[in-house]
Amino acid sequence: MKKVLTAVGVTAGAASAVMLAPLALSAAGFTSAGIAASSAAASMMSSAAIANGGGVAAGSLVAVLQSAGAAGLTTGMTAAVGSVGGVVGGVTGWLVGRGKN
């Protein structure tokens, strides 16, 4: 039973993470129309711009998240998000199944 719960956790975690990532980006303010005013994304962009002397550096976290919010997750991003979700789900399933045989 423990192995089944772990496998279910991996699958559910990976699938959920991939499906929910675009919603999380949008909720944070990284939208297809750009960074939403008065959002967490706007605050991050302001901090990044101040730290870089007025501009947001290409390849920075803000730039990568905005790219994902505007164009969607790339194949590499989808794989990374799914992997992290799978690990979290697998650990959760393993913890739930610890006392079960």
Secondary structure as GFF3:
##gff-version 3
##sequence-region A 1 101
A	DSSP	alpha_helix	2	28	.	.	.	ID=ss1
A	DSSP	beta_strand	30	31	.	.	.	ID=ss2
A	DSSP	beta_strand	34	35	.	.	.	ID=ss3
A	DSSP	alpha_helix	40	51	.	.	.	ID=ss4
A	DSSP	alpha_helix	61	71	.	.	.	ID=ss5
A	DSSP	alpha_helix	75	97	.	.	.	ID=ss6
###
